[in-house]
Amino acid sequence: MRKPKIVILGAGYAGITTTVRLQKKLHPKDAEIILVNKHDYHYQTTWLHKNAVGKLNNEQTKFSLHQLIDQKKVQFIKDTVQSIDVKEKKVYGKDQIFTYDYLVVALGSEIDTYQIPGLKEHAFSINTLVSATRLSAHLETEFLQFSQTNQETFPIVVGGGGFTGVELLGELTERLSSLCEKYQIDPKKIKLQCVESESTVLPEFDLELGEYAMQKLEARGVEFRLGITIKSVATDQIKIEQAGLIEDIPARIFIWTAGVRGNRIIEESDLPTNESKVEVDAHLTAPGYPNVFVIGDVASVRDSEGKPYLPNANIAMQKAIICARNIVALLKGKQEMQDFTFRNFGTIASLGKRDAIGVVFRNKKIFGWTASCLKTLVNYFVLYEIGGLKLLFTKR
């Protein structure tokens, strides 16, 4: 008798957590589990702002999938997903075709350019390990080249003052001083700006936390420009609009952190989507396809007020846990599956090595060193969840 086949697409937080949970709950005779990912490693997305400025290297951020999975229970296949045909129950990779009985789609997100002219060509991003590493190398190159000129200013612009943008600014402000020292550049020549469309930074948090973050970063030399719309991006400048006025801002380096969308493969499939994501049901399955689970950044789940939760590692891993439980329930012939309910333990944004802000537990606001320490603990808890104690002791 043929074993049911479970195919998991993507090894981000959602995909790897699902894989680890299934391999713990199932015996090899229960099902064939296949994990498909374009890389043979998982990387910590929540650390990418550190990679982007050169504080962490690739080896400190990525973890071999062979280290995380039980190869007696899970077959890992390195391949890039090209398309999904849910009607035929097939996934087309670059190298081979996968059939399945149960599919877990956890392909993650990609940059949303909002069709801003020139942004895709000229902006840097930090949404993947590859893009963060590219930015880190570019920073070194630009500082070296600037040190060999007589130019008066070195303009760096970050587009977006949300969670990702603020964490990047926190790391940049600490890293720039060492880069200036290394390349013998006067720190006063560095002009670091952040442009944000909202009237405050960190709209995910309340005003007090946003103001705290802005004041701390302004004290380190960041200039915030709020209520800004980016109209276009060129090699050395960006065009902005504020209150109907158009202005060109010099930008030797422009970093885009303001927009992400679900993987385009989802929209191109037969899965019903809304704004590049699948509105999953309570069991995290796609409407009309009870054998297709959609989790992570490509799944839209709404709160009690009907607002979609913002994607992050916490909610991705919680989705994965319920997804794994429900797949096990189906395999064991149980009629009832568990509904997904997001348990919000809080959110913390770092502002560098020793400073952070956050909301934890019952909307308790935390600041400074306390928040920073808790952020570190959360990072290591995530490592423990996906790899156990061995991951904590083998990677620092």
GUDO-541022 format. One record per residue (C-alpha): x negated, y negated, z negated. Coordinates in Angstrom, 1 decimal. Each point is the difference from the previous one (the first is absolute). Last residue first. Layout:
N
(rec (X; Y; Z)),
...
***
This chain:
396
(rec (-26.4; -31.6; -17.9)),
(rec (0.6; 3.3; 1.7)),
(rec (-1.0; 3.5; -1.3)),
(rec (1.3; -0.4; -3.6)),
(rec (3.4; -1.5; 0.8)),
(rec (0.5; 2.3; 2.9)),
(rec (-0.7; 3.1; -2.1)),
(rec (2.5; -1.1; -2.6)),
(rec (3.0; 0.4; 2.3)),
(rec (0.0; -0.8; 3.8)),
(rec (3.2; -1.8; 1.0)),
(rec (1.4; -1.0; -3.4)),
(rec (-3.5; -0.5; -1.6)),
(rec (-1.0; -2.4; 2.7)),
(rec (3.3; -2.0; -0.6)),
(rec (-0.8; 0.0; -3.7)),
(rec (-3.4; -1.4; 0.8)),
(rec (1.5; -3.0; 1.8)),
(rec (2.6; -0.5; -2.7)),
(rec (-2.8; -0.2; -2.7)),
(rec (-1.8; -2.6; 2.1)),
(rec (3.1; -2.1; 0.3)),
(rec (0.5; 0.3; -3.8)),
(rec (-3.5; -1.4; -0.6)),
(rec (0.7; -2.9; 2.4)),
(rec (3.3; -0.8; -1.7)),
(rec (-1.7; -0.2; -3.4)),
(rec (-2.8; -2.1; 1.5)),
(rec (2.3; -2.7; 1.3)),
(rec (3.8; 0.0; -0.1)),
(rec (2.9; 2.2; -0.9)),
(rec (3.8; -0.6; 0.5)),
(rec (2.4; 2.5; -1.7)),
(rec (2.8; 0.8; 2.4)),
(rec (1.0; 3.1; -2.1)),
(rec (-3.1; 2.1; 0.8)),
(rec (-2.5; -2.1; 1.9)),
(rec (-0.1; -3.3; 2.0)),
(rec (-3.4; -1.0; 1.2)),
(rec (-2.9; -2.4; 0.2)),
(rec (-3.7; 0.7; 0.4)),
(rec (-3.5; -1.1; -1.1)),
(rec (-3.3; 1.7; -0.7)),
(rec (-1.2; 1.3; 3.3)),
(rec (2.0; -2.1; 2.4)),
(rec (3.5; -1.4; 0.0)),
(rec (1.7; 3.4; -0.3)),
(rec (3.7; 0.4; 0.6)),
(rec (2.0; 2.2; -2.4)),
(rec (3.4; 1.5; 0.5)),
(rec (2.4; 1.6; -2.4)),
(rec (1.2; 3.4; -1.2)),
(rec (2.9; -0.1; 2.5)),
(rec (1.7; 3.4; 0.0)),
(rec (1.4; 0.4; 3.5)),
(rec (2.9; 2.4; 0.1)),
(rec (0.0; 2.7; 2.7)),
(rec (2.8; 2.5; -0.2)),
(rec (-0.8; 3.6; -0.8)),
(rec (1.2; 2.8; 2.1)),
(rec (3.0; 2.3; -0.6)),
(rec (0.7; 3.0; 2.2)),
(rec (-3.0; 2.1; -1.1)),
(rec (-1.2; 2.5; 2.5)),
(rec (-3.5; 0.3; -1.3)),
(rec (-1.4; -1.6; 3.1)),
(rec (2.5; -2.9; -0.3)),
(rec (-0.9; -0.6; -3.7)),
(rec (-3.8; 0.1; 0.9)),
(rec (0.7; -2.7; 2.6)),
(rec (1.9; -2.0; -2.5)),
(rec (-2.8; 0.1; -2.6)),
(rec (-2.6; -1.0; 2.6)),
(rec (2.1; -3.0; 1.1)),
(rec (0.6; -1.0; -3.6)),
(rec (-3.7; -0.1; -0.7)),
(rec (-0.8; -1.8; 3.3)),
(rec (2.5; -2.7; -0.6)),
(rec (-1.7; -0.7; -3.4)),
(rec (-3.3; -0.1; 1.7)),
(rec (1.1; -2.6; 2.6)),
(rec (1.7; -2.0; -2.7)),
(rec (-3.2; -0.4; -2.0)),
(rec (-2.3; -0.4; 3.1)),
(rec (1.9; -3.1; 1.2)),
(rec (2.9; -0.8; 2.4)),
(rec (2.4; -2.8; -1.0)),
(rec (3.3; 1.4; -1.1)),
(rec (2.9; -0.7; 2.4)),
(rec (2.7; -2.3; -1.4)),
(rec (3.5; 1.4; -0.5)),
(rec (0.5; -1.3; -3.5)),
(rec (-0.5; 3.4; -1.6)),
(rec (-3.3; 0.4; 1.8)),
(rec (-0.5; 1.1; 3.6)),
(rec (-2.2; 2.7; 1.6)),
(rec (-1.5; -0.5; 3.4)),
(rec (-2.4; 2.7; 1.1)),
(rec (-3.0; -0.7; 2.3)),
(rec (-2.1; -1.2; -2.9)),
(rec (0.1; 3.2; -1.9)),
(rec (2.6; 2.7; 0.7)),
(rec (2.1; 1.5; 2.8)),
(rec (1.3; 3.6; -0.5)),
(rec (1.2; 1.8; 3.1)),
(rec (2.0; 3.3; -0.7)),
(rec (3.3; -1.9; -0.7)),
(rec (-0.2; -1.7; 3.4)),
(rec (3.2; -2.0; 0.6)),
(rec (-1.2; -3.0; -2.1)),
(rec (-3.7; 0.5; -0.9)),
(rec (-0.6; 1.8; -3.3)),
(rec (-1.1; -1.7; -3.2)),
(rec (2.5; 1.9; -2.1)),
(rec (1.9; -3.2; -0.7)),
(rec (0.2; -0.7; 3.7)),
(rec (-2.7; -1.6; 2.1)),
(rec (0.2; -3.3; 1.8)),
(rec (-2.9; 0.7; 2.4)),
(rec (-2.4; -2.9; 0.6)),
(rec (-1.0; -2.1; 3.0)),
(rec (2.5; -2.8; -0.8)),
(rec (2.8; 2.5; -0.3)),
(rec (-0.6; 3.4; 1.4)),
(rec (2.0; 3.1; 1.1)),
(rec (-2.5; 2.8; 0.8)),
(rec (-0.1; 1.0; 3.7)),
(rec (-3.6; -1.1; 0.1)),
(rec (-1.5; -3.2; 1.4)),
(rec (0.9; -2.0; -3.1)),
(rec (-1.7; 2.6; -2.2)),
(rec (-3.1; 0.0; 2.2)),
(rec (-0.3; -3.7; -0.5)),
(rec (-1.2; 0.5; -3.6)),
(rec (2.0; -2.1; -2.4)),
(rec (-0.7; -3.7; -0.2)),
(rec (-2.5; -2.2; -1.8)),
(rec (-0.4; -3.8; -0.2)),
(rec (-1.7; -2.7; -2.0)),
(rec (-3.6; 1.2; -0.4)),
(rec (-1.7; -1.5; 3.1)),
(rec (-3.6; -1.0; -0.4)),
(rec (-1.4; -2.9; 2.1)),
(rec (-3.8; -0.5; 0.1)),
(rec (-1.7; -3.0; 1.5)),
(rec (3.4; -1.7; -0.5)),
(rec (0.5; -3.7; 0.9)),
(rec (3.6; -1.1; -0.6)),
(rec (2.0; -1.5; 2.9)),
(rec (3.1; -1.9; -1.0)),
(rec (3.6; -0.2; 1.1)),
(rec (2.5; -2.1; -2.0)),
(rec (3.6; 1.2; -0.3)),
(rec (-0.1; 0.3; -3.8)),
(rec (-3.1; 2.1; 0.2)),
(rec (-1.2; 1.7; 3.2)),
(rec (-3.2; 1.8; 0.5)),
(rec (-2.5; 0.6; 2.8)),
(rec (-2.9; 2.2; -0.9)),
(rec (-3.7; -0.5; 0.8)),
(rec (-3.3; 1.5; 1.1)),
(rec (1.0; 2.9; 2.3)),
(rec (3.6; -1.0; 0.3)),
(rec (3.2; 0.7; -2.0)),
(rec (3.5; -1.3; 0.7)),
(rec (3.0; -1.6; -1.7)),
(rec (-0.6; 0.7; -3.7)),
(rec (2.8; -1.4; -2.1)),
(rec (-1.0; -1.8; -3.2)),
(rec (2.1; -0.7; -3.0)),
(rec (-3.0; 0.2; -2.3)),
(rec (-3.6; -1.0; 0.6)),
(rec (-2.2; 1.4; -2.8)),
(rec (-3.7; -1.1; -0.3)),
(rec (-2.2; 2.6; -1.7)),
(rec (-3.0; -1.4; -1.8)),
(rec (-0.3; 2.3; -3.1)),
(rec (2.2; -2.4; -2.1)),
(rec (2.5; 0.3; 2.8)),
(rec (0.0; 3.8; -0.5)),
(rec (0.9; -0.3; -3.7)),
(rec (2.6; -2.6; 0.7)),
(rec (1.7; 2.0; 2.7)),
(rec (0.0; 3.2; -2.1)),
(rec (1.6; -1.8; -2.9)),
(rec (2.5; -1.7; 2.2)),
(rec (1.1; 3.3; 1.5)),
(rec (0.4; 1.5; -3.4)),
(rec (2.1; -2.9; -1.3)),
(rec (2.1; 0.0; 3.2)),
(rec (1.2; 3.6; -0.2)),
(rec (-1.7; 2.8; 2.0)),
(rec (0.5; 1.3; 3.5)),
(rec (-0.2; -3.6; 1.3)),
(rec (-3.7; 0.2; -0.8)),
(rec (-0.9; -3.5; 1.2)),
(rec (2.4; -2.8; -0.1)),
(rec (2.2; -2.0; 2.5)),
(rec (0.0; 2.9; 2.4)),
(rec (-1.7; 0.0; 3.5)),
(rec (-3.5; 0.4; -1.5)),
(rec (-3.4; -1.3; 1.2)),
(rec (-3.0; 0.8; -2.1)),
(rec (-3.2; -2.0; 0.4)),
(rec (-3.7; 0.6; -0.8)),
(rec (-2.4; -2.7; 1.0)),
(rec (-3.6; 1.1; -0.5)),
(rec (-2.4; -2.9; 0.4)),
(rec (0.0; -0.7; -3.7)),
(rec (-1.5; 3.5; -0.5)),
(rec (-3.3; -1.3; 1.6)),
(rec (-1.3; 2.9; 2.0)),
(rec (-3.2; 1.9; -0.8)),
(rec (1.1; 3.2; 1.7)),
(rec (0.0; 2.2; -3.1)),
(rec (1.0; -2.8; -2.3)),
(rec (3.0; -1.0; 2.2)),
(rec (0.9; 3.7; 0.2)),
(rec (-0.2; 0.3; -3.8)),
(rec (2.3; -3.0; -0.4)),
(rec (2.4; 1.2; 2.6)),
(rec (0.7; 3.3; -1.8)),
(rec (1.8; -1.4; -3.0)),
(rec (2.3; -2.2; 2.0)),
(rec (0.5; 2.7; 2.5)),
(rec (1.2; 2.6; -2.6)),
(rec (2.7; -2.3; -1.4)),
(rec (0.9; -1.1; 3.5)),
(rec (0.5; 3.6; 1.1)),
(rec (2.3; 0.6; -3.0)),
(rec (2.0; -3.1; 0.8)),
(rec (0.4; 0.9; 3.7)),
(rec (1.1; 3.6; -0.8)),
(rec (2.7; -1.1; -2.5)),
(rec (1.3; -3.0; 2.0)),
(rec (-1.8; -3.1; 0.9)),
(rec (-0.2; 0.7; 3.8)),
(rec (-2.4; -1.1; 2.7)),
(rec (-3.5; -0.2; -1.5)),
(rec (-2.2; -2.7; 1.5)),
(rec (-3.8; -0.2; -0.1)),
(rec (-1.7; -3.2; 1.0)),
(rec (-3.8; -0.3; -0.2)),
(rec (-0.8; -3.7; 0.0)),
(rec (-2.8; -2.3; 0.9)),
(rec (-1.6; 1.8; 2.9)),
(rec (-3.8; -0.1; 0.2)),
(rec (-0.4; 3.5; 1.2)),
(rec (-2.0; 3.1; -1.0)),
(rec (1.8; 0.5; -3.3)),
(rec (3.3; 0.1; 2.0)),
(rec (-1.3; 3.0; 2.0)),
(rec (-0.8; 2.0; -3.2)),
(rec (3.3; -1.0; -1.6)),
(rec (1.9; 1.1; 3.1)),
(rec (-1.7; 3.4; 0.2)),
(rec (0.5; 0.7; -3.7)),
(rec (3.7; -0.9; 0.2)),
(rec (0.4; 2.1; 3.2)),
(rec (-1.3; 3.1; -1.8)),
(rec (2.5; -0.4; -2.8)),
(rec (2.8; -0.7; 2.5)),
(rec (-0.7; 3.2; 2.0)),
(rec (-0.1; 2.0; -3.2)),
(rec (3.5; -1.4; -0.9)),
(rec (1.3; 0.9; 3.5)),
(rec (-1.4; 3.6; -0.1)),
(rec (1.3; 0.5; -3.6)),
(rec (3.5; -1.1; 1.1)),
(rec (2.2; -2.9; -0.8)),
(rec (-2.8; -2.5; -0.4)),
(rec (0.5; -2.4; 2.9)),
(rec (-2.1; -2.1; 2.3)),
(rec (1.6; -2.4; 2.5)),
(rec (-1.2; -0.8; 3.5)),
(rec (1.7; 2.4; 2.5)),
(rec (3.1; 1.0; -2.0)),
(rec (0.6; -3.6; -1.1)),
(rec (-0.4; -1.6; 3.4)),
(rec (3.6; -0.9; 0.5)),
(rec (2.2; 0.7; -3.0)),
(rec (2.2; 2.9; 1.0)),
(rec (1.0; 0.5; -3.7)),
(rec (-3.5; 1.6; -0.3)),
(rec (1.2; 2.9; -2.1)),
(rec (-3.0; 2.1; -1.1)),
(rec (0.6; 3.7; -0.4)),
(rec (1.8; 2.2; -2.5)),
(rec (0.0; 3.5; -1.2)),
(rec (0.3; 3.3; 1.8)),
(rec (1.8; 1.9; -2.7)),
(rec (2.5; 2.1; 2.0)),
(rec (0.7; 3.3; -1.8)),
(rec (1.4; 2.6; 2.4)),
(rec (1.7; 3.3; -1.0)),
(rec (0.5; 2.9; 2.4)),
(rec (-2.9; -1.1; 2.2)),
(rec (-1.7; 0.1; 3.4)),
(rec (-3.3; -1.7; 0.6)),
(rec (-1.5; -0.9; 3.4)),
(rec (-3.7; -0.4; 0.5)),
(rec (-2.9; -2.3; 0.7)),
(rec (1.4; -3.5; 0.0)),
(rec (2.9; 1.1; -2.2)),
(rec (3.5; 0.6; 1.1)),
(rec (2.4; 0.9; -2.8)),
(rec (2.8; 2.4; 0.8)),
(rec (3.4; 0.8; -1.5)),
(rec (1.8; -0.2; 3.4)),
(rec (2.4; -2.6; -1.3)),
(rec (-2.6; -1.5; -2.3)),
(rec (-2.4; -0.8; 2.9)),
(rec (-2.9; -1.9; -1.6)),
(rec (-2.8; -1.8; 1.9)),
(rec (-3.7; -0.5; 0.2)),
(rec (-1.2; 1.3; -3.3)),
(rec (-3.8; 0.0; -0.2)),
(rec (-1.6; 3.3; -1.0)),
(rec (-2.1; 1.5; -2.7)),
(rec (1.8; 3.1; -1.1)),
(rec (0.1; 1.0; -3.7)),
(rec (1.5; 3.4; -0.8)),
(rec (1.3; 0.1; -3.5)),
(rec (0.4; 3.0; -2.4)),
(rec (-3.4; 1.6; 0.1)),
(rec (-1.6; -3.3; 0.9)),
(rec (1.1; -1.5; -3.4)),
(rec (0.0; -3.7; 0.8)),
(rec (-1.8; -2.9; -1.6)),
(rec (-3.7; 0.8; 0.7)),
(rec (0.7; 1.1; 3.5)),
(rec (1.8; -3.3; 0.5)),
(rec (-3.3; -1.7; -0.6)),
(rec (0.3; -3.2; -2.1)),
(rec (-0.5; -3.5; 1.2)),
(rec (-0.6; -3.2; -2.1)),
(rec (-3.5; 0.4; -1.4)),
(rec (-1.3; 1.6; 3.2)),
(rec (1.3; -2.9; 2.0)),
(rec (-2.0; -2.6; -1.9)),
(rec (1.4; -2.2; -2.8)),
(rec (-0.8; -3.6; -0.8)),
(rec (-0.5; -0.8; 3.7)),
(rec (2.7; -2.6; 0.4)),
(rec (2.5; 2.2; 1.9)),
(rec (-0.9; 3.0; -2.1)),
(rec (1.3; -1.8; -3.1)),
(rec (3.2; -1.0; 1.7)),
(rec (0.3; 3.6; 1.0)),
(rec (0.4; 1.3; -3.5)),
(rec (3.7; 0.5; -0.1)),
(rec (-0.2; 1.9; 3.3)),
(rec (-2.0; 2.8; -1.7)),
(rec (-1.1; 2.2; 2.8)),
(rec (0.9; 3.5; 1.0)),
(rec (-2.4; 2.0; 2.1)),
(rec (-0.2; 2.2; 3.1)),
(rec (1.3; -2.8; 2.1)),
(rec (2.9; 0.0; 2.6)),
(rec (2.2; 2.0; -2.4)),
(rec (2.1; 3.1; 0.3)),
(rec (0.8; 2.1; -3.1)),
(rec (1.4; 3.5; 0.7)),
(rec (1.8; 2.1; -2.6)),
(rec (1.1; 3.5; 0.8)),
(rec (2.7; 1.0; -2.4)),
(rec (0.9; 2.4; -2.9)),
(rec (-2.7; 2.6; 0.6)),
(rec (-2.7; -2.5; -0.8)),
(rec (1.6; -0.7; -3.4)),
(rec (1.7; -3.3; -0.5)),
(rec (0.2; -2.5; -2.9)),
(rec (-3.7; -1.1; -0.3)),
(rec (-0.5; -0.1; 3.8)),
(rec (3.2; -2.0; 0.3)),
(rec (-1.1; -2.6; -2.5)),
(rec (-3.4; -0.5; 1.6)),
(rec (1.5; -0.3; 3.5)),
(rec (2.7; -2.5; -1.1)),
(rec (-2.7; -2.1; -1.8)),
(rec (-2.2; 0.1; 3.1)),
(rec (2.8; -1.2; 2.3)),
(rec (1.4; -2.8; -2.2)),
(rec (-3.4; -1.5; -1.1)),
(rec (-1.4; 0.2; 3.5)),
(rec (-0.6; 3.4; 1.6)),
(rec (2.3; -0.3; 3.0)),
(rec (2.5; 2.4; 1.7)),
(rec (1.0; 3.0; -2.1)),
(rec (1.2; 3.1; 1.8)),
(rec (1.8; 2.7; -1.9)),
(rec (0.5; 3.4; 1.7)),
(rec (2.4; 2.6; -1.4)),
(rec (-1.6; 3.4; -0.1)),
(rec (0.9; 2.4; 2.8)),
(rec (1.4; 3.4; -1.0)),
***
